Amino acid sequence: MSDNLPAIPGMNKGVPSSTDSASTGNGFLALAGRTAKLAASALFLKEGMHLLHSHMQANANAAMRLSEMCGQAEVEPRFTSMIEDTSTALTGVAEASGEMVNAADAVDTDARGFNGAHEREYRPGYEASNGSGVQQAKPGFYRRTGRRR
C-alpha cells in the first residue's frame, strides 16, 4: 500500500533506515524524518477531511431540501422524518470532519514547530559531530552512563 507521502531523508517506508547509523533510533535525522512524516501525514489528513466536510455538508443540505419537498408533496410523515434524520446525521459527520481538520492542523503546526526547534537546537552539534571525523557514541549512550559530552 502506497501512502503517497514525500520521501524523507533517514526514513525507509516510515521506518528509520538501518543503513545509516545517524538515522537509526533516536538519531538526529531519524527524529527529524519521523516528525516531518507526521507533519506531512497531518496535512494529507487535513486535506481529506476538508473534502469529506464539503461532501457531507452538500449531502446534508440535499437531504434537507428533499425532506422539505416531501413535506410539500404530503409524503407520509415517517418517510419525511427519516430523510430529516439522515440530514441531521450527515450534518453531524460534516461537523466532526471539521473538528478533525482542526486537530490535523494542530498536529501539523506542532510537528513543524518541533522540527524547527529540534533543527535549531541539534543541527549545529550534528554537523560538528559529522565534520569531526571521529566516530561518535550511539544516541542515548551518554544519558545511560550519566556522562555528558
N, CA, C and O atoms as CSV, one atom per row, in Angstrom:
chain,resi,resn,atom,element,x,y,z
A,1,MET,N,N,0.849,-1.182,0.000
A,1,MET,CA,C,0.000,0.000,0.000
A,1,MET,C,C,0.888,1.237,0.000
A,1,MET,O,O,1.795,1.352,0.824
A,2,SER,N,N,0.637,2.140,-0.899
A,2,SER,CA,C,1.423,3.362,-1.002
A,2,SER,C,C,0.761,4.460,-0.194
A,2,SER,O,O,-0.460,4.616,-0.231
A,3,ASP,N,N,1.566,5.224,0.540
A,3,ASP,CA,C,0.984,6.290,1.359
A,3,ASP,C,C,1.036,7.645,0.674
A,3,ASP,O,O,0.516,8.624,1.210
A,4,ASN,N,N,1.653,7.723,-0.499
A,4,ASN,CA,C,1.722,8.958,-1.289
A,4,ASN,C,C,2.407,10.113,-0.568
A,4,ASN,O,O,2.242,11.265,-0.970
A,5,LEU,N,N,3.164,9.839,0.475
A,5,LEU,CA,C,3.874,10.891,1.179
A,5,LEU,C,C,5.239,11.095,0.528
A,5,LEU,O,O,5.781,10.170,-0.077
A,6,PRO,N,N,5.793,12.286,0.643
A,6,PRO,CA,C,7.102,12.546,0.042
A,6,PRO,C,C,8.189,11.763,0.751
A,6,PRO,O,O,8.066,11.420,1.927
A,7,ALA,N,N,9.263,11.484,0.011
A,7,ALA,CA,C,10.405,10.792,0.609
A,7,ALA,C,C,11.045,11.695,1.649
A,7,ALA,O,O,11.180,12.900,1.438
A,8,ILE,N,N,11.438,11.109,2.770
A,8,ILE,CA,C,12.023,11.874,3.860
A,8,ILE,C,C,13.388,11.282,4.170
A,8,ILE,O,O,13.490,10.078,4.402
A,9,PRO,N,N,14.454,12.103,4.180
A,9,PRO,CA,C,15.793,11.584,4.459
A,9,PRO,C,C,15.837,10.849,5.791
A,9,PRO,O,O,15.243,11.289,6.776
A,10,GLY,N,N,16.548,9.721,5.811
A,10,GLY,CA,C,16.707,8.960,7.042
A,10,GLY,C,C,15.562,8.012,7.311
A,10,GLY,O,O,15.538,7.335,8.338
A,11,MET,N,N,14.593,7.958,6.376
A,11,MET,CA,C,13.440,7.089,6.587
A,11,MET,C,C,13.321,6.126,5.417
A,11,MET,O,O,13.647,6.465,4.280
A,12,ASN,N,N,12.848,4.918,5.713
A,12,ASN,CA,C,12.624,3.917,4.697
A,12,ASN,C,C,11.228,3.366,4.926
A,12,ASN,O,O,11.025,2.552,5.827
A,13,LYS,N,N,10.250,3.802,4.114
A,13,LYS,CA,C,8.849,3.400,4.263
A,13,LYS,C,C,8.348,3.631,5.680
A,13,LYS,O,O,7.683,2.770,6.257
A,14,GLY,N,N,8.666,4.792,6.241
A,14,GLY,CA,C,8.173,5.144,7.559
A,14,GLY,C,C,8.991,4.582,8.707
A,14,GLY,O,O,8.668,4.818,9.871
A,15,VAL,N,N,10.040,3.845,8.397
A,15,VAL,CA,C,10.883,3.247,9.427
A,15,VAL,C,C,12.274,3.829,9.283
A,15,VAL,O,O,12.748,4.002,8.160
A,16,PRO,N,N,12.948,4.140,10.390
A,16,PRO,CA,C,14.304,4.658,10.270
A,16,PRO,C,C,15.170,3.716,9.452
A,16,PRO,O,O,15.117,2.499,9.633
A,17,SER,N,N,15.961,4.272,8.562
A,17,SER,CA,C,16.846,3.482,7.721
A,17,SER,C,C,17.939,2.837,8.561
A,17,SER,O,O,18.557,3.495,9.398
A,18,SER,N,N,18.178,1.546,8.337
A,18,SER,CA,C,19.195,0.847,9.123
A,18,SER,C,C,20.572,0.936,8.474
A,18,SER,O,O,21.557,0.461,9.040
A,19,THR,N,N,20.645,1.541,7.290
A,19,THR,CA,C,21.929,1.619,6.613
A,19,THR,C,C,22.773,2.794,7.059
A,19,THR,O,O,23.972,2.829,6.783
A,20,ASP,N,N,22.176,3.758,7.742
A,20,ASP,CA,C,22.901,4.953,8.163
A,20,ASP,C,C,22.749,5.081,9.669
A,20,ASP,O,O,21.650,5.334,10.163
A,21,SER,N,N,23.840,4.908,10.402
A,21,SER,CA,C,23.754,4.912,11.865
A,21,SER,C,C,23.248,6.237,12.409
A,21,SER,O,O,22.695,6.276,13.508
A,22,ALA,N,N,23.423,7.315,11.674
A,22,ALA,CA,C,22.938,8.617,12.144
A,22,ALA,C,C,21.425,8.699,12.070
A,22,ALA,O,O,20.826,9.568,12.703
A,23,SER,N,N,20.788,7.807,11.305
A,23,SER,CA,C,19.344,7.911,11.128
A,23,SER,C,C,18.585,6.802,11.843
A,23,SER,O,O,17.381,6.659,11.629
A,24,THR,N,N,19.236,6.025,12.671
A,24,THR,CA,C,18.530,4.964,13.382
A,24,THR,C,C,18.077,5.434,14.746
A,24,THR,O,O,18.635,6.375,15.310
A,25,GLY,N,N,17.062,4.772,15.270
A,25,GLY,CA,C,16.592,5.048,16.619
A,25,GLY,C,C,16.240,6.502,16.838
A,25,GLY,O,O,15.384,7.064,16.155
A,26,ASN,N,N,16.921,7.103,17.808
A,26,ASN,CA,C,16.646,8.491,18.163
A,26,ASN,C,C,17.667,9.446,17.570
A,26,ASN,O,O,17.836,10.556,18.076
A,27,GLY,N,N,18.344,9.043,16.521
A,27,GLY,CA,C,19.325,9.909,15.876
A,27,GLY,C,C,18.690,11.167,15.325
A,27,GLY,O,O,17.476,11.242,15.139
A,28,PHE,N,N,19.521,12.143,15.070
A,28,PHE,CA,C,19.071,13.446,14.601
A,28,PHE,C,C,18.206,13.334,13.345
A,28,PHE,O,O,17.107,13.886,13.300
A,29,LEU,N,N,18.692,12.625,12.328
A,29,LEU,CA,C,17.947,12.533,11.078
A,29,LEU,C,C,16.684,11.697,11.223
A,29,LEU,O,O,15.660,12.017,10.621
A,30,ALA,N,N,16.742,10.625,12.017
A,30,ALA,CA,C,15.567,9.776,12.191
A,30,ALA,C,C,14.440,10.550,12.868
A,30,ALA,O,O,13.289,10.479,12.436
A,31,LEU,N,N,14.761,11.272,13.905
A,31,LEU,CA,C,13.733,12.037,14.607
A,31,LEU,C,C,13.177,13.137,13.713
A,31,LEU,O,O,11.967,13.361,13.678
A,32,ALA,N,N,14.046,13.813,13.002
A,32,ALA,CA,C,13.588,14.847,12.071
A,32,ALA,C,C,12.708,14.225,10.989
A,32,ALA,O,O,11.690,14.801,10.605
A,33,GLY,N,N,13.102,13.047,10.498
A,33,GLY,CA,C,12.314,12.364,9.473
A,33,GLY,C,C,10.949,11.935,9.966
A,33,GLY,O,O,9.946,12.096,9.270
A,34,ARG,N,N,10.915,11.385,11.175
A,34,ARG,CA,C,9.629,10.947,11.722
A,34,ARG,C,C,8.679,12.120,11.955
A,34,ARG,O,O,7.488,12.013,11.662
A,35,THR,N,N,9.183,13.228,12.472
A,35,THR,CA,C,8.298,14.368,12.709
A,35,THR,C,C,7.894,15.036,11.391
A,35,THR,O,O,6.793,15.574,11.283
A,36,ALA,N,N,8.777,15.003,10.394
A,36,ALA,CA,C,8.405,15.538,9.080
A,36,ALA,C,C,7.306,14.676,8.462
A,36,ALA,O,O,6.375,15.198,7.849
A,37,LYS,N,N,7.414,13.365,8.623
A,37,LYS,CA,C,6.381,12.472,8.101
A,37,LYS,C,C,5.069,12.692,8.850
A,37,LYS,O,O,3.997,12.658,8.245
A,38,LEU,N,N,5.146,12.917,10.160
A,38,LEU,CA,C,3.948,13.209,10.939
A,38,LEU,C,C,3.272,14.478,10.422
A,38,LEU,O,O,2.053,14.511,10.251
A,39,ALA,N,N,4.058,15.510,10.177
A,39,ALA,CA,C,3.504,16.768,9.666
A,39,ALA,C,C,2.875,16.561,8.290
A,39,ALA,O,O,1.792,17.079,8.015
A,40,ALA,N,N,3.551,15.805,7.427
A,40,ALA,CA,C,3.010,15.550,6.086
A,40,ALA,C,C,1.726,14.728,6.167
A,40,ALA,O,O,0.768,14.999,5.443
A,41,SER,N,N,1.705,13.730,7.041
A,41,SER,CA,C,0.500,12.915,7.210
A,41,SER,C,C,-0.658,13.760,7.721
A,41,SER,O,O,-1.792,13.598,7.269
A,42,ALA,N,N,-0.385,14.649,8.649
A,42,ALA,CA,C,-1.430,15.532,9.174
A,42,ALA,C,C,-1.960,16.439,8.073
A,42,ALA,O,O,-3.160,16.704,8.008
A,43,LEU,N,N,-1.080,16.909,7.218
A,43,LEU,CA,C,-1.509,17.762,6.108
A,43,LEU,C,C,-2.409,16.991,5.138
A,43,LEU,O,O,-3.423,17.518,4.681
A,44,PHE,N,N,-2.035,15.728,4.818
A,44,PHE,CA,C,-2.881,14.905,3.949
A,44,PHE,C,C,-4.228,14.625,4.619
A,44,PHE,O,O,-5.264,14.648,3.955
A,45,LEU,N,N,-4.222,14.362,5.923
A,45,LEU,CA,C,-5.466,14.132,6.651
A,45,LEU,C,C,-6.339,15.378,6.604
A,45,LEU,O,O,-7.546,15.294,6.377
A,46,LYS,N,N,-5.728,16.518,6.818
A,46,LYS,CA,C,-6.462,17.790,6.795
A,46,LYS,C,C,-7.136,18.003,5.443
A,46,LYS,O,O,-8.302,18.393,5.382
A,47,GLU,N,N,-6.403,17.746,4.361
A,47,GLU,CA,C,-6.977,17.912,3.028
A,47,GLU,C,C,-8.140,16.949,2.805
A,47,GLU,O,O,-9.174,17.328,2.254
A,48,GLY,N,N,-7.961,15.696,3.239
A,48,GLY,CA,C,-9.026,14.707,3.090
A,48,GLY,C,C,-10.255,15.063,3.902
A,48,GLY,O,O,-11.381,14.869,3.443
A,49,MET,N,N,-10.052,15.580,5.097
A,49,MET,CA,C,-11.176,15.955,5.942
A,49,MET,C,C,-11.909,17.173,5.397
A,49,MET,O,O,-13.123,17.294,5.562
A,50,HIS,N,N,-11.170,18.083,4.744
A,50,HIS,CA,C,-11.829,19.216,4.077
A,50,HIS,C,C,-12.782,18.699,3.002
A,50,HIS,O,O,-13.921,19.154,2.895
A,51,LEU,N,N,-12.300,17.743,2.209
A,51,LEU,CA,C,-13.142,17.177,1.151
A,51,LEU,C,C,-14.355,16.461,1.742
A,51,LEU,O,O,-15.472,16.624,1.250
A,52,LEU,N,N,-14.142,15.673,2.789
A,52,LEU,CA,C,-15.248,14.968,3.433
A,52,LEU,C,C,-16.262,15.958,4.002
A,52,LEU,O,O,-17.471,15.774,3.858
A,53,HIS,N,N,-15.759,17.002,4.645
A,53,HIS,CA,C,-16.644,18.023,5.213
A,53,HIS,C,C,-17.540,18.625,4.131
A,53,HIS,O,O,-18.755,18.719,4.311
A,54,SER,N,N,-16.951,19.026,3.026
A,54,SER,CA,C,-17.721,19.639,1.932
A,54,SER,C,C,-18.752,18.663,1.374
A,54,SER,O,O,-19.901,19.028,1.125
A,55,HIS,N,N,-18.322,17.419,1.181
A,55,HIS,CA,C,-19.206,16.399,0.613
A,55,HIS,C,C,-20.381,16.106,1.552
A,55,HIS,O,O,-21.527,16.044,1.108
A,56,MET,N,N,-20.107,15.929,2.816
A,56,MET,CA,C,-21.166,15.618,3.778
A,56,MET,C,C,-22.117,16.793,3.960
A,56,MET,O,O,-23.326,16.599,4.092
A,57,GLN,N,N,-21.581,18.007,3.969
A,57,GLN,CA,C,-22.452,19.177,4.113
A,57,GLN,C,C,-23.358,19.320,2.899
A,57,GLN,O,O,-24.536,19.648,3.039
A,58,ALA,N,N,-22.816,19.077,1.704
A,58,ALA,CA,C,-23.640,19.133,0.492
A,58,ALA,C,C,-24.737,18.068,0.541
A,58,ALA,O,O,-25.879,18.339,0.170
A,59,ASN,N,N,-24.395,16.858,0.997
A,59,ASN,CA,C,-25.397,15.792,1.111
A,59,ASN,C,C,-26.442,16.125,2.166
A,59,ASN,O,O,-27.626,15.849,1.974
A,60,ALA,N,N,-26.015,16.713,3.276
A,60,ALA,CA,C,-26.963,17.104,4.331
A,60,ALA,C,C,-27.937,18.156,3.809
A,60,ALA,O,O,-29.137,18.091,4.073
A,61,ASN,N,N,-27.410,19.116,3.072
A,61,ASN,CA,C,-28.274,20.165,2.500
A,61,ASN,C,C,-29.256,19.572,1.490
A,61,ASN,O,O,-30.428,19.947,1.460
A,62,ALA,N,N,-28.769,18.641,0.663
A,62,ALA,CA,C,-29.647,17.998,-0.323
A,62,ALA,C,C,-30.742,17.188,0.375
A,62,ALA,O,O,-31.895,17.208,-0.053
A,63,ALA,N,N,-30.385,16.481,1.444
A,63,ALA,CA,C,-31.385,15.703,2.182
A,63,ALA,C,C,-32.420,16.624,2.819
A,63,ALA,O,O,-33.606,16.294,2.845
A,64,MET,N,N,-31.992,17.765,3.329
A,64,MET,CA,C,-32.942,18.701,3.929
A,64,MET,C,C,-33.889,19.260,2.861
A,64,MET,O,O,-35.089,19.388,3.099
A,65,ARG,N,N,-33.353,19.587,1.697
A,65,ARG,CA,C,-34.226,20.074,0.600
A,65,ARG,C,C,-35.227,18.984,0.199
A,65,ARG,O,O,-36.402,19.269,-0.031
A,66,LEU,N,N,-34.754,17.738,0.117
A,66,LEU,CA,C,-35.643,16.633,-0.236
A,66,LEU,C,C,-36.736,16.470,0.818
A,66,LEU,O,O,-37.899,16.242,0.487
A,67,SER,N,N,-36.358,16.588,2.070
A,67,SER,CA,C,-37.332,16.487,3.162
A,67,SER,C,C,-38.395,17.582,3.034
A,67,SER,O,O,-39.585,17.321,3.208
A,68,GLU,N,N,-37.963,18.793,2.732
A,68,GLU,CA,C,-38.905,19.903,2.571
A,68,GLU,C,C,-39.848,19.660,1.390
A,68,GLU,O,O,-41.046,19.932,1.471
A,69,MET,N,N,-39.287,19.146,0.292
A,69,MET,CA,C,-40.128,18.851,-0.878
A,69,MET,C,C,-41.114,17.733,-0.568
A,69,MET,O,O,-42.261,17.769,-1.013
A,70,CYS,N,N,-40.666,16.737,0.199
A,70,CYS,CA,C,-41.571,15.644,0.590
A,70,CYS,C,C,-42.700,16.180,1.473
A,70,CYS,O,O,-43.849,15.754,1.354
A,71,GLY,N,N,-42.365,17.100,2.341
A,71,GLY,CA,C,-43.395,17.713,3.187
A,71,GLY,C,C,-44.421,18.456,2.353
A,71,GLY,O,O,-45.622,18.361,2.606
A,72,GLN,N,N,-43.948,19.196,1.357
A,72,GLN,CA,C,-44.867,19.944,0.485
A,72,GLN,C,C,-45.715,18.996,-0.356
A,72,GLN,O,O,-46.862,19.300,-0.685
A,73,ALA,N,N,-45.138,17.842,-0.702
A,73,ALA,CA,C,-45.863,16.863,-1.517
A,73,ALA,C,C,-46.740,15.966,-0.653
A,73,ALA,O,O,-47.407,15.064,-1.160
A,74,GLU,N,N,-46.737,16.214,0.633
A,74,GLU,CA,C,-47.527,15.454,1.591
A,74,GLU,C,C,-47.197,13.962,1.564
A,74,GLU,O,O,-48.075,13.102,1.628
A,75,VAL,N,N,-45.888,13.692,1.467
A,75,VAL,CA,C,-45.410,12.313,1.582
A,75,VAL,C,C,-45.646,11.877,3.017
A,75,VAL,O,O,-45.659,12.698,3.934
A,76,GLU,N,N,-45.833,10.582,3.203
A,76,GLU,CA,C,-46.101,10.078,4.556
A,76,GLU,C,C,-45.043,10.624,5.526
A,76,GLU,O,O,-43.848,10.518,5.253
A,77,PRO,N,N,-45.468,11.201,6.643
A,77,PRO,CA,C,-44.567,11.873,7.581
A,77,PRO,C,C,-43.403,11.012,8.085
A,77,PRO,O,O,-42.319,11.538,8.337
A,78,ARG,N,N,-43.606,9.716,8.235
A,78,ARG,CA,C,-42.491,8.903,8.750
A,78,ARG,C,C,-41.324,8.867,7.759
A,78,ARG,O,O,-40.166,8.800,8.169
A,79,PHE,N,N,-41.626,8.910,6.456
A,79,PHE,CA,C,-40.542,8.915,5.471
A,79,PHE,C,C,-39.840,10.277,5.440
A,79,PHE,O,O,-38.619,10.371,5.315
A,80,THR,N,N,-40.652,11.316,5.558
A,80,THR,CA,C,-40.081,12.664,5.626
A,80,THR,C,C,-39.182,12.790,6.857
A,80,THR,O,O,-38.111,13.395,6.797
A,81,SER,N,N,-39.625,12.218,7.959
A,81,SER,CA,C,-38.851,12.242,9.202
A,81,SER,C,C,-37.532,11.476,9.048
A,81,SER,O,O,-36.501,11.900,9.570
A,82,MET,N,N,-37.569,10.352,8.332
A,82,MET,CA,C,-36.338,9.574,8.096
A,82,MET,C,C,-35.328,10.387,7.292
A,82,MET,O,O,-34.127,10.345,7.559
A,83,ILE,N,N,-35.823,11.116,6.317
A,83,ILE,CA,C,-34.934,11.937,5.490
A,83,ILE,C,C,-34.340,13.064,6.333
A,83,ILE,O,O,-33.158,13.381,6.197
A,84,GLU,N,N,-35.150,13.671,7.205
A,84,GLU,CA,C,-34.640,14.715,8.107
A,84,GLU,C,C,-33.580,14.156,9.046
A,84,GLU,O,O,-32.569,14.805,9.313
A,85,ASP,N,N,-33.822,12.936,9.548
A,85,ASP,CA,C,-32.832,12.288,10.425
A,85,ASP,C,C,-31.525,12.053,9.680
A,85,ASP,O,O,-30.439,12.223,10.234
A,86,THR,N,N,-31.649,11.659,8.417
A,86,THR,CA,C,-30.448,11.457,7.592
A,86,THR,C,C,-29.686,12.764,7.424
A,86,THR,O,O,-28.459,12.791,7.520
A,87,SER,N,N,-30.410,13.839,7.175
A,87,SER,CA,C,-29.781,15.152,7.042
A,87,SER,C,C,-29.052,15.538,8.319
A,87,SER,O,O,-27.936,16.055,8.275
A,88,THR,N,N,-29.690,15.283,9.460
A,88,THR,CA,C,-29.070,15.599,10.756
A,88,THR,C,C,-27.799,14.774,10.965
A,88,THR,O,O,-26.784,15.290,11.435
A,89,ALA,N,N,-27.865,13.495,10.613
A,89,ALA,CA,C,-26.681,12.634,10.763
A,89,ALA,C,C,-25.545,13.095,9.844
A,89,ALA,O,O,-24.385,13.124,10.255
A,90,LEU,N,N,-25.879,13.453,8.613
A,90,LEU,CA,C,-24.849,13.933,7.685
A,90,LEU,C,C,-24.240,15.249,8.163
A,90,LEU,O,O,-23.041,15.474,7.996
A,91,THR,N,N,-25.048,16.105,8.749
A,91,THR,CA,C,-24.532,17.349,9.324
A,91,THR,C,C,-23.576,17.041,10.459
A,91,THR,O,O,-22.551,17.708,10.609
A,92,GLY,N,N,-23.904,16.028,11.268
A,92,GLY,CA,C,-23.004,15.615,12.352
A,92,GLY,C,C,-21.664,15.125,11.833
A,92,GLY,O,O,-20.624,15.433,12.414
A,93,VAL,N,N,-21.679,14.363,10.742
A,93,VAL,CA,C,-20.427,13.897,10.140
A,93,VAL,C,C,-19.635,15.086,9.604
A,93,VAL,O,O,-18.415,15.144,9.759
A,94,ALA,N,N,-20.324,16.026,8.980
A,94,ALA,CA,C,-19.642,17.220,8.454
A,94,ALA,C,C,-18.982,17.997,9.593
A,94,ALA,O,O,-17.842,18.445,9.466
A,95,GLU,N,N,-19.697,18.155,10.701
A,95,GLU,CA,C,-19.131,18.880,11.842
A,95,GLU,C,C,-17.939,18.133,12.435
A,95,GLU,O,O,-16.930,18.747,12.781
A,96,ALA,N,N,-18.054,16.812,12.553
A,96,ALA,CA,C,-16.945,16.019,13.101
A,96,ALA,C,C,-15.725,16.077,12.187
A,96,ALA,O,O,-14.592,16.128,12.666
A,97,SER,N,N,-15.949,16.067,10.882
A,97,SER,CA,C,-14.809,16.161,9.968
A,97,SER,C,C,-14.171,17.538,10.056
A,97,SER,O,O,-12.961,17.675,9.873
A,98,GLY,N,N,-14.974,18.558,10.333
A,98,GLY,CA,C,-14.419,19.894,10.556
A,98,GLY,C,C,-13.543,19.924,11.799
A,98,GLY,O,O,-12.506,20.586,11.819
A,99,GLU,N,N,-13.965,19.199,12.843
A,99,GLU,CA,C,-13.144,19.099,14.051
A,99,GLU,C,C,-11.841,18.359,13.759
A,99,GLU,O,O,-10.794,18.706,14.304
A,100,MET,N,N,-11.904,17.336,12.895
A,100,MET,CA,C,-10.687,16.608,12.509
A,100,MET,C,C,-9.737,17.509,11.726
A,100,MET,O,O,-8.519,17.391,11.857
A,101,VAL,N,N,-10.287,18.407,10.914
A,101,VAL,CA,C,-9.453,19.378,10.201
A,101,VAL,C,C,-8.669,20.206,11.214
A,101,VAL,O,O,-7.465,20.413,11.062
A,102,ASN,N,N,-9.363,20.676,12.246
A,102,ASN,CA,C,-8.700,21.478,13.271
A,102,ASN,C,C,-7.630,20.676,14.005
A,102,ASN,O,O,-6.540,21.183,14.271
A,103,ALA,N,N,-7.944,19.427,14.332
A,103,ALA,CA,C,-6.973,18.580,15.033
A,103,ALA,C,C,-5.753,18.301,14.146
A,103,ALA,O,O,-4.616,18.376,14.611
A,104,ALA,N,N,-5.991,17.984,12.883
A,104,ALA,CA,C,-4.878,17.710,11.962
A,104,ALA,C,C,-4.034,18.961,11.756
A,104,ALA,O,O,-2.810,18.879,11.652
A,105,ASP,N,N,-4.682,20.113,11.698
A,105,ASP,CA,C,-3.952,21.372,11.555
A,105,ASP,C,C,-3.056,21.604,12.773
A,105,ASP,O,O,-1.914,22.043,12.635
A,106,ALA,N,N,-3.581,21.307,13.968
A,106,ALA,CA,C,-2.781,21.473,15.188
A,106,ALA,C,C,-1.590,20.517,15.197
A,106,ALA,O,O,-0.489,20.904,15.586
A,107,VAL,N,N,-1.805,19.267,14.769
A,107,VAL,CA,C,-0.696,18.302,14.717
A,107,VAL,C,C,0.352,18.766,13.712
A,107,VAL,O,O,1.550,18.715,13.989
A,108,ASP,N,N,-0.101,19.218,12.550
A,108,ASP,CA,C,0.829,19.711,11.529
A,108,ASP,C,C,1.646,20.886,12.071
A,108,ASP,O,O,2.868,20.917,11.931
A,109,THR,N,N,0.968,21.840,12.684
A,109,THR,CA,C,1.649,23.019,13.234
A,109,THR,C,C,2.633,22.628,14.332
A,109,THR,O,O,3.769,23.102,14.355
A,110,ASP,N,N,2.190,21.761,15.242
A,110,ASP,CA,C,3.058,21.344,16.347
A,110,ASP,C,C,4.264,20.550,15.851
A,110,ASP,O,O,5.377,20.740,16.342
A,111,ALA,N,N,4.049,19.665,14.883
A,111,ALA,CA,C,5.160,18.867,14.354
A,111,ALA,C,C,6.175,19.768,13.643
A,111,ALA,O,O,7.383,19.582,13.786
A,112,ARG,N,N,5.688,20.726,12.892
A,112,ARG,CA,C,6.597,21.651,12.211
A,112,ARG,C,C,7.344,22.523,13.229
A,112,ARG,O,O,8.532,22.802,13.063
A,113,GLY,N,N,6.642,22.948,14.273
A,113,GLY,CA,C,7.292,23.723,15.335
A,113,GLY,C,C,8.356,22.908,16.044
A,113,GLY,O,O,9.445,23.405,16.328
A,114,PHE,N,N,8.033,21.645,16.329
A,114,PHE,CA,C,9.008,20.760,16.957
A,114,PHE,C,C,10.216,20.585,16.052
A,114,PHE,O,O,11.358,20.662,16.507
A,115,ASN,N,N,9.963,20.347,14.764
A,115,ASN,CA,C,11.076,20.162,13.825
A,115,ASN,C,C,11.971,21.395,13.780
A,115,ASN,O,O,13.196,21.276,13.751
A,116,GLY,N,N,11.364,22.572,13.773
A,116,GLY,CA,C,12.161,23.803,13.752
A,116,GLY,C,C,13.010,23.947,15.003
A,116,GLY,O,O,14.192,24.281,14.922
A,117,ALA,N,N,12.411,23.696,16.156
A,117,ALA,CA,C,13.153,23.794,17.419
A,117,ALA,C,C,14.250,22.733,17.488
A,117,ALA,O,O,15.367,23.002,17.930
A,118,HIS,N,N,13.911,21.530,17.046
A,118,HIS,CA,C,14.888,20.431,17.029
A,118,HIS,C,C,16.065,20.779,16.116
A,118,HIS,O,O,17.225,20.559,16.464
A,119,GLU,N,N,15.750,21.316,14.964
A,119,GLU,CA,C,16.779,21.715,13.991
A,119,GLU,C,C,17.701,22.783,14.587
A,119,GLU,O,O,18.924,22.672,14.497
A,120,ARG,N,N,17.120,23.800,15.186
A,120,ARG,CA,C,17.925,24.883,15.765
A,120,ARG,C,C,18.805,24.386,16.909
A,120,ARG,O,O,19.952,24.810,17.052
A,121,GLU,N,N,18.262,23.494,17.714
A,121,GLU,CA,C,18.983,23.026,18.894
A,121,GLU,C,C,20.086,22.024,18.557
A,121,GLU,O,O,21.192,22.103,19.092
A,122,TYR,N,N,19.774,21.082,17.666
A,122,TYR,CA,C,20.688,19.956,17.474
A,122,TYR,C,C,21.458,19.949,16.164
A,122,TYR,O,O,22.452,19.229,16.063
A,123,ARG,N,N,21.051,20.715,15.151
A,123,ARG,CA,C,21.761,20.710,13.865
A,123,ARG,C,C,23.233,21.104,14.032
A,123,ARG,O,O,24.097,20.439,13.460
A,124,PRO,N,N,23.553,22.165,14.797
A,124,PRO,CA,C,24.972,22.528,14.930
A,124,PRO,C,C,25.823,21.387,15.513
A,124,PRO,O,O,26.928,21.131,15.035
A,125,GLY,N,N,25.318,20.722,16.521
A,125,GLY,CA,C,26.065,19.599,17.101
A,125,GLY,C,C,26.167,18.438,16.150
A,125,GLY,O,O,27.201,17.774,16.079
A,126,TYR,N,N,25.092,18.184,15.412
A,126,TYR,CA,C,25.094,17.105,14.426
A,126,TYR,C,C,26.133,17.387,13.344
A,126,TYR,O,O,26.908,16.504,12.976
A,127,GLU,N,N,26.148,18.609,12.840
A,127,GLU,CA,C,27.118,18.984,11.798
A,127,GLU,C,C,28.544,18.911,12.330
A,127,GLU,O,O,29.436,18.407,11.647
A,128,ALA,N,N,28.764,19.408,13.542
A,128,ALA,CA,C,30.105,19.371,14.123
A,128,ALA,C,C,30.565,17.938,14.336
A,128,ALA,O,O,31.723,17.605,14.084
A,129,SER,N,N,29.660,17.099,14.798
A,129,SER,CA,C,29.989,15.700,15.036
A,129,SER,C,C,30.338,14.994,13.733
A,129,SER,O,O,31.323,14.258,13.671
A,130,ASN,N,N,29.549,15.209,12.705
A,130,ASN,CA,C,29.817,14.578,11.410
A,130,ASN,C,C,31.077,15.132,10.766
A,130,ASN,O,O,31.788,14.405,10.071
A,131,GLY,N,N,31.357,16.392,10.985
A,131,GLY,CA,C,32.534,17.013,10.371
A,131,GLY,C,C,33.826,16.689,11.096
A,131,GLY,O,O,34.907,16.926,10.557
A,132,SER,N,N,33.743,16.156,12.300
A,132,SER,CA,C,34.954,15.922,13.088
A,132,SER,C,C,35.755,14.719,12.622
A,132,SER,O,O,36.959,14.644,12.866
A,133,GLY,N,N,35.100,13.776,11.952
A,133,GLY,CA,C,35.793,12.569,11.524
A,133,GLY,C,C,35.978,11.552,12.643
A,133,GLY,O,O,36.568,10.494,12.424
A,134,VAL,N,N,35.488,11.853,13.821
A,134,VAL,CA,C,35.601,10.949,14.959
A,134,VAL,C,C,34.275,10.232,15.116
A,134,VAL,O,O,33.217,10.862,15.121
A,135,GLN,N,N,34.332,8.905,15.246
A,135,GLN,CA,C,33.101,8.148,15.431
A,135,GLN,C,C,32.485,8.515,16.773
A,135,GLN,O,O,33.157,8.506,17.804
A,136,GLN,N,N,31.217,8.833,16.743
A,136,GLN,CA,C,30.506,9.245,17.944
A,136,GLN,C,C,29.760,8.070,18.556
A,136,GLN,O,O,29.449,7.093,17.874
A,137,ALA,N,N,29.479,8.174,19.839
A,137,ALA,CA,C,28.686,7.146,20.510
A,137,ALA,C,C,27.269,7.161,19.966
A,137,ALA,O,O,26.800,8.184,19.468
A,138,LYS,N,N,26.584,6.024,20.061
A,138,LYS,CA,C,25.206,5.931,19.617
A,138,LYS,C,C,24.327,6.875,20.442
A,138,LYS,O,O,24.632,7.162,21.599
A,139,PRO,N,N,23.236,7.353,19.840
A,139,PRO,CA,C,22.331,8.227,20.589
A,139,PRO,C,C,21.880,7.555,21.887
A,139,PRO,O,O,21.530,6.375,21.897
A,140,GLY,N,N,21.891,8.309,22.965
A,140,GLY,CA,C,21.467,7.814,24.259
A,140,GLY,C,C,22.587,7.251,25.115
A,140,GLY,O,O,22.382,6.997,26.301
A,141,PHE,N,N,23.762,7.051,24.546
A,141,PHE,CA,C,24.867,6.455,25.304
A,141,PHE,C,C,25.213,7.305,26.524
A,141,PHE,O,O,25.342,6.783,27.631
A,142,TYR,N,N,25.358,8.577,26.326
A,142,TYR,CA,C,25.781,9.445,27.427
A,142,TYR,C,C,24.701,9.558,28.499
A,142,TYR,O,O,25.002,9.720,29.682
A,143,ARG,N,N,23.470,9.475,28.085
A,143,ARG,CA,C,22.382,9.517,29.058
A,143,ARG,C,C,22.408,8.272,29.921
A,143,ARG,O,O,22.181,8.363,31.128
A,144,ARG,N,N,22.682,7.096,29.333
A,144,ARG,CA,C,22.700,5.838,30.086
A,144,ARG,C,C,23.889,5.783,31.056
A,144,ARG,O,O,23.781,5.203,32.136
A,145,THR,N,N,25.001,6.376,30.676
A,145,THR,CA,C,26.183,6.290,31.528
A,145,THR,C,C,26.246,7.420,32.552
A,145,THR,O,O,27.061,7.395,33.475
A,146,GLY,N,N,25.373,8.409,32.372
A,146,GLY,CA,C,25.402,9.544,33.295
A,146,GLY,C,C,26.472,10.559,32.938
A,146,GLY,O,O,26.617,11.576,33.617
A,147,ARG,N,N,27.232,10.285,31.861
A,147,ARG,CA,C,28.273,11.239,31.426
A,147,ARG,C,C,27.677,12.161,30.387
A,147,ARG,O,O,26.700,11.832,29.714
A,148,ARG,N,N,28.291,13.320,30.276
A,148,ARG,CA,C,27.830,14.286,29.276
A,148,ARG,C,C,28.982,14.611,28.363
A,148,ARG,O,O,30.150,14.568,28.749
A,149,ARG,N,N,28.616,14.938,27.135
A,149,ARG,CA,C,29.617,15.337,26.164
A,149,ARG,C,C,30.028,16.747,26.404
A,149,ARG,O,O,30.873,17.275,25.682
